[in-house]
Amino acid sequence: MGQAITLVGEAQGFLQCNCNTSPVTRSELKPGDHIYTERAGYVYFHHGIYVGEDMAIHFLPDPKKKGILSSSAASSSLQGYGRCRKCGHSPDRDGGIVKTCLDCFRDGNSIRVFRYGVTHIPLRYCSRKNSKPPDQVVECAIHLFEQNGFGEYNFIFNNCEHFASFCKTGSGSSSQVDFWV
């Protein structure tokens, strides 16, 4: 269903929409939500799918391959050998499709929900595409996690936002790549 949109102005002849990009609390999250969190001071965003029980499935670059977006520093929930006490995730070791607790996903930043089915020109935080039902979104994310079946991470052509949008719509896209490119 379409999300209510508040018009906030005009830029370059296009109406902009306010897709309610405010941070959400854990209690506001619903399984099947496409979630995202800022990285590097809002330079880019990390995306995933909330699957319930304080867990997210998301797509990470291989930490062994040094590149434009190699894994971030260990989050505060890590101990000992760099593994999270809650979910066992290690940002220094784990890449590909991972299932982690929300603390590891957010890495100290706020969580926001990416909106689908908006009725006006979308910005970086929403899409005109309609979402599949939440149970199908979760099922898709879990299947891809179990198969580690989303290919090799590529910042431009196959990133975390491509993964999350694929789970939501069946078609991978990245509004932040479109924005930067």
N, C-alpha and C positions, 0 to 999 in steps of 0.2 A: 504494500500500500504506500501511497505517497506521503511524504513527511511535510508538515506545515513549514513553510519557508517565509522568512521575513526579509523583504528587500532592504538593502542597506546602502544603495547608491548606484552610480553608474561609473564604469571605467572602460575606456576605449570603445564606447558604444554598446557594451554588453551589460545587462543587469547582473549584479552580483547577488548571491544569496547568502544568507546566514544559515548555515547548516547545523547550528547549535554545536559548536566545537568546544564547548565547556568540558572540563574534566568531569568524569563520572566516578562514583564510589563503587566499590565491589558489589554492594547490594543492588545497584542499578543495572549491573550486567546480566545479560540473558544468554544462555547457550546459543551459539550461532551468530553472535555479534561479531562483526569485523571491528577489531580494536586497533588502536595505534597509539604510539607514544613518541615524544620528541627525542631527538638525539643531537648531540653536538650543538647545543644552544639553538634549536629550531632550524638547523641547516637542512636536516632531513628527518624523516619519520620512520619508525619501525612498525610493521603491521603484522597482525596475526588473527586467529580465530579463537574466541573464548568458547571453551567446550564444557564449562561447568566445573563445579567442585574446586574453584580457585586455580584452574589450569587453562593454559593457552597452548595452541599448536601454531608454530610459526617457522619461517624459513630463514636460515642463517648462512652466511658465506662460510666456507671452509676456513677455520682459524689457522690452519697450517700454510695457507696461501696468502701471503701478505699482499694486500691490495687496497683499493680505495675505501672499502668499508670492512676492514677486518674486525674481529670481535672486540667489543668494548672491554674495559677493565672489569675485573671481578666485582660483582655486586656485594652489598653488605650482608646478604644472607649466606655467603659462601664461608666455608671453614676449612681448616686442615689442608687438604690437597686441592683446594679450589673447587670443591663440589658443594652444591647447595644442600643445606640440612633438610630442606623440605622436599625437593624433587630430584636431587642428584645431578642437576645440570652443572656443567663446567664451561664457561664461555671460552676458555683457552683450549678446550679439547673437542667440543661438540659443534658440528656444522650440519648442514642439510636441514631436513624437516625435523624439528624437535618438539617435544611436549614438556613444558616447564610450568612452574608455579607463576602466578601473576607477579610476584616480586622479582623473579629473574627476567620475565618479559619486560616489565616496566623499567628495570635498572635504575630505580630511584626517581623516575619521572612520573607525571600524571598520565592516566589512561583516558582516552577519548574514544567515542564510537563513530565510525565512518558510516554515513547515511546513504541509503539507496532509495531509488524511486522519487528523487526530488523533481520538482516540476519546472525549475528555472535553470539557467546556465550554471552548471556545477563548477565549483572551484576545486581546490586540492583535497577537500574534506568530505566530498559527497559525489554521488553519481546519479545520472538519469536512469541507469539500468535498474531493472527490478531484481530483487533478491529471490533466491529459492527459499522454500520454507526452512525455518531454523533447524529442524531435525535432519534435513537433507544436507545443510551446510556443515553441521557437525559430523555427519556420516562421511562426507567427502574429505574433510580435514583428517579424520581418524584413518580413513583408507589410505590417503597419501602419506600420512605419518608411518603407518605400518609397512607400507611398501617403499618408503623413502623415494617416492615416485614423482618427483617434480623436476628432475634433471639437475644440472649443475647451476649453482647460483651465478647470476650475471647482473651487475648493477643496472644496466640499461635494459636488457632483454628478458630477464628471468629473476626477479627479485621478490622480496617478502610481500610487497603490495600486489604483484602479479599472482602470487600464491593465494593471498586472502581474497582477492576479487574473483579468482577462478573458483574457489570454494563457494562464494556467494552467488555467482552468476553463471558459472560454466565457461566463462571467458576471462582470460588473464589480461589485466591492463594495469597501468600505473599512472595515476594522475600527477604524481610528483615528478616522474620522468618526463611526462608531457609538459609540465610546467617548466622544468629546467632546460629541456631540449627545445 
